[in-house]
Amino acid sequence: MRTVRSTLLDRPPSEALSDSFIDFTLHQLSLLPPPPSPFHHHPFFDADDASGDFSRTSFGSDISGELQRLASISPIPHRDLPPSDSAAEEVTVASLAELGPAIAACVDGLASDSLESKRSAAARLRLLAKHRSDFRAAIGADPGAIPSLVPLLRSGDPSTQENAVTALLNLSLEEPNKTLITSAGAIKPLIYALKTGTSVSKQNAACALMSLSLIEDNRGTIGACGAVPPLVSLLQNGSDRGKKDALTTLYKLCSVRRNKERAVEAGAVAPLVELAGGGGGGGMAEKAMVVLCSLAGIPEGRTGIVEEGGIPVLVEVIEDGSGRGKEFAVSAMLQLCGDPRNRSLMVREGAIPPLVALSQTGSARAKHKVDTIALRT
């Protein structure tokens, strides 16, 4: 924990520090190579965007098996239906030749008037789409499968809704299915499940929306349809896994400026500041810092960060955080320091010593320039 505030070379802040020193130090740090994002290597994201940690869960979803295969992460326990419904069905459909009749039976079940038939059909599609890419492609190619799952997202039966959400999440791993799911009108019903479902339904709905957001045109649509407030609610009130899922989805959606504004309006800054300051395990602090840095890119976000006590947290992270967390905290601070009042807050919170220490881990040129400026101030 930080114990030093606003000291440098044992001189008072008024003698040792200046706005130009802060600006120069942050500028030099901004010229260093960007840190790898903590979202790296998540199969939902491009190479620059992801983190396998977001798939970890104590109870998991069906998608955990696919993440294990794609990302080579450690085994993750997953939440399944009872063995009488799950293992047997997965074993009996072992090839594409057998899959066609199985899909047709599921589509018929989804069209049934019986709730039990709908629930069972959605559960079987969820399982069939769980691991195999060729199965997911075949299910997506059936003209009745995805469109028949979408209405069940609004089911009043929690189990039916959860099976439909998770089936669509699993299907969305197959790239062409993203477009099919979007075209079937799934975005608003997924947001409904995000608002009203069980904890598992909410988490998997967040993941499904994140998967659909890999289509760039969907990001604005998802935000405009109202996804951001329930994602912020999940960030505030969800389990650790729910918070991670919300962070992942907000990270992707906030590449759109209007979604940044929506996130600030929905109250995202306060929980992000809390999480960035260490209010969560499993790498959540780094991930929250990335989203916070994104929100610092708009005036409303910068104002919110300051009002929610974000500057002391940024200084804490720069001093005591992980290597990647420090770099993202510097990036956020760099965006905040355009306001002279924020620079004064940074000085009072003791930003300069950890900034100088961090800059000394950069290039030799940056180190030399920071040392020279420190001697002249």
C-alpha positions as CSV (number, residue, x, y, z in Angstrom):
1,M,0.0,0.0,0.0
2,R,1.3,3.5,-0.8
3,T,2.8,5.4,2.2
4,V,4.5,8.3,0.3
5,R,2.5,11.2,-1.0
6,S,3.9,14.0,-3.3
7,T,7.6,13.6,-2.5
8,L,10.5,13.6,-4.9
9,L,14.2,13.8,-4.1
10,D,13.2,14.8,-0.6
11,R,12.0,18.2,-1.8
12,P,8.5,19.8,-1.2
13,P,6.1,19.4,-4.1
14,S,6.1,23.1,-4.8
15,E,9.9,22.9,-5.5
16,A,10.1,19.4,-7.0
17,L,7.0,19.2,-9.3
18,S,5.4,21.1,-12.1
19,D,2.7,20.7,-14.7
20,S,5.4,20.4,-17.3
21,F,7.1,17.6,-15.4
22,I,3.8,15.7,-15.1
23,D,3.1,16.2,-18.8
24,F,6.6,15.2,-19.9
25,T,6.6,12.1,-17.7
26,L,3.3,10.9,-18.9
27,H,4.2,11.7,-22.5
28,Q,7.4,9.7,-22.3
29,L,5.5,6.8,-20.8
30,S,2.9,7.0,-23.6
31,L,5.7,6.6,-26.2
32,L,6.6,3.2,-24.7
33,P,5.3,0.0,-26.5
34,P,1.7,-0.6,-25.4
35,P,1.2,-3.4,-22.9
36,P,-0.5,-6.6,-23.9
37,S,-4.2,-6.4,-23.1
38,P,-5.5,-8.7,-20.3
39,F,-8.1,-9.7,-22.8
40,H,-5.5,-11.4,-24.9
41,H,-6.0,-15.0,-26.1
42,H,-9.7,-15.2,-25.4
43,P,-11.2,-17.2,-28.4
44,F,-14.0,-14.7,-28.6
45,F,-11.7,-11.9,-29.4
46,D,-9.2,-10.9,-32.0
47,A,-5.5,-11.6,-31.0
48,D,-5.3,-8.1,-29.4
49,D,-8.5,-8.3,-27.4
50,A,-8.8,-11.2,-25.1
51,S,-8.1,-13.2,-21.9
52,G,-8.8,-16.8,-21.2
53,D,-9.4,-15.8,-17.6
54,F,-12.9,-14.6,-18.6
55,S,-13.9,-18.2,-19.3
56,R,-13.1,-19.5,-15.8
57,T,-16.0,-20.3,-13.6
58,S,-16.8,-22.3,-10.6
59,F,-19.9,-23.7,-12.2
60,G,-19.2,-22.9,-15.8
61,S,-21.3,-22.9,-18.9
62,D,-21.3,-25.4,-21.8
63,I,-18.9,-23.1,-23.6
64,S,-16.1,-23.9,-21.1
65,G,-15.3,-27.1,-23.0
66,E,-14.9,-25.2,-26.2
67,L,-12.6,-22.6,-24.6
68,Q,-10.5,-25.4,-23.2
69,R,-10.1,-26.9,-26.6
70,L,-9.4,-23.6,-28.4
71,A,-7.3,-21.8,-25.8
72,S,-5.5,-24.8,-24.2
73,I,-6.4,-23.6,-20.8
74,S,-6.6,-25.7,-17.6
75,P,-9.6,-27.9,-17.2
76,I,-12.7,-26.0,-16.1
77,P,-15.7,-27.6,-14.4
78,H,-18.8,-27.0,-16.4
79,R,-22.5,-26.9,-15.6
80,D,-24.5,-29.5,-17.4
81,L,-27.9,-31.0,-17.3
82,P,-28.3,-34.2,-15.3
83,P,-26.3,-37.2,-16.7
84,S,-29.5,-38.9,-17.8
85,D,-30.2,-36.1,-20.2
86,S,-26.7,-35.1,-21.2
87,A,-24.0,-37.8,-21.5
88,A,-26.3,-40.3,-23.3
89,E,-27.4,-37.8,-25.9
90,E,-23.8,-36.6,-26.6
91,V,-22.7,-40.2,-27.1
92,T,-25.6,-41.3,-29.3
93,V,-24.9,-38.5,-31.9
94,A,-21.4,-39.3,-32.8
95,S,-21.3,-38.3,-36.5
96,L,-22.6,-35.8,-39.0
97,A,-24.6,-38.6,-40.6
98,E,-26.6,-39.1,-37.4
99,L,-26.8,-35.4,-36.7
100,G,-29.4,-34.5,-39.4
101,P,-32.2,-36.5,-37.9
102,A,-31.3,-35.3,-34.4
103,I,-31.5,-31.6,-35.5
104,A,-34.8,-32.3,-37.2
105,A,-36.2,-33.8,-34.1
106,C,-35.1,-30.8,-32.0
107,V,-36.6,-28.4,-34.4
108,D,-39.9,-30.3,-34.2
109,G,-39.7,-30.2,-30.4
110,L,-39.1,-26.4,-30.5
111,A,-42.2,-26.0,-32.6
112,S,-44.3,-28.1,-30.2
113,D,-47.0,-26.6,-27.9
114,S,-45.6,-28.6,-25.0
115,L,-43.2,-26.6,-22.7
116,E,-41.5,-29.8,-21.8
117,S,-40.8,-30.6,-25.4
118,K,-39.4,-27.1,-26.0
119,R,-37.2,-27.3,-22.9
120,S,-35.9,-30.7,-23.9
121,A,-35.2,-29.7,-27.5
122,A,-33.4,-26.6,-26.5
123,A,-31.3,-28.6,-24.0
124,R,-30.4,-31.1,-26.7
125,L,-29.3,-28.4,-29.1
126,R,-27.3,-26.8,-26.3
127,L,-25.5,-30.1,-25.9
128,L,-25.0,-30.8,-29.5
129,A,-23.5,-27.4,-30.1
130,K,-21.2,-27.8,-27.1
131,H,-17.9,-29.0,-28.4
132,R,-17.8,-29.7,-32.2
133,S,-17.5,-27.0,-34.8
134,D,-19.0,-29.2,-37.5
135,F,-22.0,-29.8,-35.4
136,R,-22.5,-26.1,-34.8
137,A,-22.2,-25.4,-38.5
138,A,-24.7,-28.1,-39.3
139,I,-27.2,-26.8,-36.7
140,G,-26.8,-23.3,-38.0
141,A,-27.4,-24.5,-41.6
142,D,-30.8,-25.9,-40.6
143,P,-33.3,-23.1,-41.4
144,G,-35.5,-23.9,-38.4
145,A,-33.0,-24.3,-35.6
146,I,-31.7,-20.8,-34.7
147,P,-35.0,-19.0,-35.5
148,S,-36.9,-21.5,-33.2
149,L,-34.5,-21.0,-30.3
150,V,-34.8,-17.2,-30.3
151,P,-38.4,-16.9,-29.0
152,L,-37.5,-19.2,-26.0
153,L,-35.1,-16.4,-24.8
154,R,-38.3,-14.7,-23.5
155,S,-39.7,-17.9,-21.9
156,G,-41.1,-17.6,-18.4
157,D,-39.6,-21.0,-17.6
158,P,-36.1,-20.4,-16.2
159,S,-34.7,-23.7,-17.4
160,T,-36.1,-23.3,-20.9
161,Q,-34.7,-19.8,-21.2
162,E,-31.3,-20.9,-19.8
163,N,-31.1,-23.7,-22.3
164,A,-32.0,-21.4,-25.2
165,V,-29.5,-18.8,-24.1
166,T,-26.7,-21.3,-23.8
167,A,-27.5,-23.1,-27.0
168,L,-27.2,-19.8,-28.9
169,L,-24.0,-18.9,-27.1
170,N,-22.5,-22.2,-28.1
171,L,-23.7,-21.8,-31.7
172,S,-22.2,-18.3,-31.9
173,L,-18.7,-19.8,-31.6
174,E,-19.1,-20.7,-35.3
175,E,-18.4,-17.5,-37.3
176,P,-21.3,-17.8,-39.8
177,N,-23.7,-18.5,-37.0
178,K,-23.1,-15.0,-35.6
179,T,-24.8,-13.4,-38.6
180,L,-27.6,-16.0,-38.6
181,I,-28.3,-15.4,-34.9
182,T,-28.3,-11.6,-35.5
183,S,-30.6,-12.0,-38.5
184,A,-33.0,-14.1,-36.5
185,G,-33.6,-11.1,-34.2
186,A,-31.8,-12.4,-31.2
187,I,-30.2,-9.2,-29.8
188,K,-33.2,-7.8,-28.0
189,P,-34.3,-11.2,-26.6
190,L,-30.8,-11.8,-25.4
191,I,-30.9,-8.5,-23.6
192,Y,-34.2,-9.5,-22.1
193,A,-32.5,-12.7,-20.8
194,L,-29.7,-10.5,-19.5
195,K,-32.2,-8.5,-17.5
196,T,-34.5,-11.2,-16.3
197,G,-32.8,-14.6,-16.3
198,T,-31.1,-16.8,-13.8
199,S,-27.5,-16.0,-12.9
200,V,-26.4,-18.5,-15.5
201,S,-28.7,-17.1,-18.1
202,K,-27.5,-13.5,-17.4
203,Q,-23.9,-14.6,-17.7
204,N,-24.3,-16.6,-20.8
205,A,-26.5,-13.8,-22.4
206,A,-23.7,-11.4,-21.7
207,C,-21.2,-13.8,-23.4
208,A,-23.5,-14.3,-26.3
209,L,-23.8,-10.5,-26.8
210,M,-20.1,-10.2,-26.6
211,S,-19.7,-12.9,-29.2
212,L,-22.2,-11.1,-31.5
213,S,-20.3,-7.9,-31.0
214,L,-17.4,-9.4,-32.9
215,I,-19.4,-8.2,-35.9
216,E,-18.5,-4.6,-35.7
217,D,-21.8,-3.3,-37.0
218,N,-23.6,-5.1,-34.1
219,R,-21.8,-3.1,-31.4
220,G,-23.9,0.1,-31.9
221,T,-27.0,-2.0,-32.3
222,I,-26.5,-3.9,-29.1
223,G,-25.9,-0.7,-27.2
224,A,-28.9,1.0,-28.8
225,C,-31.1,-1.9,-27.9
226,G,-30.4,-1.3,-24.2
227,A,-27.6,-3.8,-23.3
228,V,-25.3,-1.5,-21.4
229,P,-27.4,-0.8,-18.3
230,P,-28.0,-4.5,-17.5
231,L,-24.3,-5.2,-18.1
232,V,-23.4,-2.5,-15.6
233,S,-25.9,-4.1,-13.2
234,L,-24.2,-7.5,-13.7
235,L,-20.9,-5.7,-13.1
236,Q,-22.2,-4.3,-9.8
237,N,-24.2,-7.2,-8.5
238,G,-23.1,-10.4,-10.3
239,S,-20.9,-13.2,-9.1
240,D,-17.2,-13.0,-9.9
241,R,-17.8,-14.8,-13.2
242,G,-20.7,-12.5,-14.0
243,K,-18.6,-9.5,-13.4
244,K,-15.9,-10.9,-15.7
245,D,-18.4,-11.6,-18.4
246,A,-19.8,-8.0,-18.0
247,L,-16.3,-6.5,-18.2
248,T,-15.6,-8.5,-21.4
249,T,-18.7,-7.4,-23.1
250,L,-18.4,-3.8,-22.0
251,Y,-14.8,-3.8,-23.3
252,K,-15.9,-4.8,-26.7
253,L,-19.0,-2.6,-26.9
254,C,-17.1,0.5,-25.7
255,S,-15.1,0.6,-28.9
256,V,-18.2,2.6,-30.0
257,R,-18.2,6.2,-28.5
258,R,-22.0,6.2,-27.9
259,N,-21.6,3.0,-25.8
260,K,-18.9,4.7,-23.7
261,E,-21.5,7.4,-23.0
262,R,-24.1,4.9,-22.2
263,A,-21.8,3.1,-19.8
264,V,-21.0,6.3,-17.9
265,E,-24.7,7.2,-17.8
266,A,-25.5,3.8,-16.5
267,G,-23.1,4.2,-13.6
268,A,-20.2,2.0,-14.8
269,V,-17.4,4.2,-13.5
270,A,-17.9,3.6,-9.8
271,P,-17.7,-0.2,-9.9
272,L,-14.9,0.0,-12.4
273,V,-12.9,2.2,-10.0
274,E,-13.6,-0.2,-7.2
275,L,-12.5,-3.3,-9.2
276,A,-9.5,-1.5,-10.6
277,G,-8.4,-0.8,-7.1
278,G,-8.4,-4.5,-6.3
279,G,-12.0,-5.0,-5.5
280,G,-12.1,-8.5,-7.2
281,G,-9.8,-11.4,-7.8
282,G,-8.9,-13.4,-10.9
283,G,-7.3,-10.6,-12.8
284,M,-10.4,-8.4,-12.6
285,A,-8.4,-5.4,-11.6
286,E,-6.5,-5.4,-14.9
287,K,-9.6,-5.9,-16.9
288,A,-11.5,-3.2,-15.1
289,M,-8.6,-0.8,-15.7
290,V,-8.7,-1.5,-19.4
291,V,-12.4,-0.6,-19.5
292,L,-11.8,2.4,-17.3
293,C,-9.1,3.6,-19.6
294,S,-11.5,3.3,-22.5
295,L,-14.1,5.5,-20.7
296,A,-11.3,8.0,-20.0
297,G,-11.4,8.7,-23.8
298,I,-14.6,10.8,-23.5
299,P,-15.2,13.9,-21.3
300,E,-18.0,12.3,-19.4
301,G,-15.8,9.4,-18.5
302,R,-13.0,11.6,-17.3
303,T,-15.3,13.6,-15.2
304,G,-16.8,10.4,-13.7
305,I,-13.4,9.0,-12.9
306,V,-12.4,12.1,-11.0
307,E,-15.8,12.3,-9.2
308,E,-15.6,8.6,-8.2
309,G,-12.2,9.0,-6.6
310,G,-10.4,7.4,-9.6
311,I,-7.1,9.4,-9.4
312,P,-6.0,8.0,-6.1
313,V,-6.8,4.5,-7.4
314,L,-4.8,5.2,-10.6
315,V,-1.8,6.3,-8.5
316,E,-2.1,3.2,-6.3
317,V,-2.1,0.9,-9.4
318,I,0.9,2.7,-10.9
319,E,2.8,2.2,-7.7
320,D,1.6,-1.3,-6.6
321,G,-0.3,-2.9,-9.5
322,S,0.7,-5.5,-12.0
323,G,2.9,-4.5,-14.9
324,R,0.0,-4.4,-17.4
325,G,-2.2,-2.6,-14.8
326,K,0.4,0.1,-14.4
327,E,0.7,0.7,-18.1
328,F,-3.1,1.0,-18.5
329,A,-3.3,3.3,-15.4
330,V,-0.7,5.6,-17.0
331,S,-2.8,5.7,-20.2
332,A,-5.8,6.7,-18.2
333,M,-3.9,9.3,-16.3
334,L,-2.5,10.7,-19.5
335,Q,-6.1,11.3,-20.7
336,L,-7.0,12.9,-17.4
337,C,-4.2,15.4,-17.2
338,G,-5.5,17.7,-19.9
339,D,-7.3,19.4,-17.0
340,P,-5.0,21.4,-14.8
341,R,-7.2,20.6,-11.8
342,N,-6.6,16.9,-12.4
343,R,-2.8,17.5,-12.5
344,S,-3.0,19.2,-9.1
345,L,-4.9,16.2,-7.8
346,M,-2.2,13.9,-9.2
347,V,0.4,15.9,-7.4
348,R,-1.4,15.8,-4.1
349,E,-1.9,12.0,-4.5
350,G,1.8,11.4,-5.0
351,A,1.7,10.5,-8.6
352,I,5.2,11.6,-9.5
353,P,7.4,9.1,-7.6
354,P,5.7,6.0,-9.0
355,L,5.6,7.7,-12.5
356,V,9.3,8.3,-12.4
357,A,10.0,4.8,-11.1
358,L,7.9,3.4,-13.9
359,S,9.5,5.5,-16.6
360,Q,12.9,4.2,-15.5
361,T,11.8,0.7,-16.6
362,G,11.3,2.0,-20.2
363,S,13.8,3.0,-22.8
364,A,17.2,4.5,-22.0
365,R,16.2,7.7,-23.7
366,A,13.0,8.0,-21.6
367,K,15.0,7.4,-18.5
368,H,17.6,10.1,-19.4
369,K,14.9,12.7,-20.2
370,V,13.0,12.1,-17.0
371,D,16.2,12.3,-14.9
372,T,17.1,15.5,-16.7
373,I,13.7,17.1,-16.1
374,A,13.7,16.0,-12.5
375,L,17.0,17.8,-11.9
376,R,15.8,21.0,-13.6
377,T,12.5,21.2,-11.6
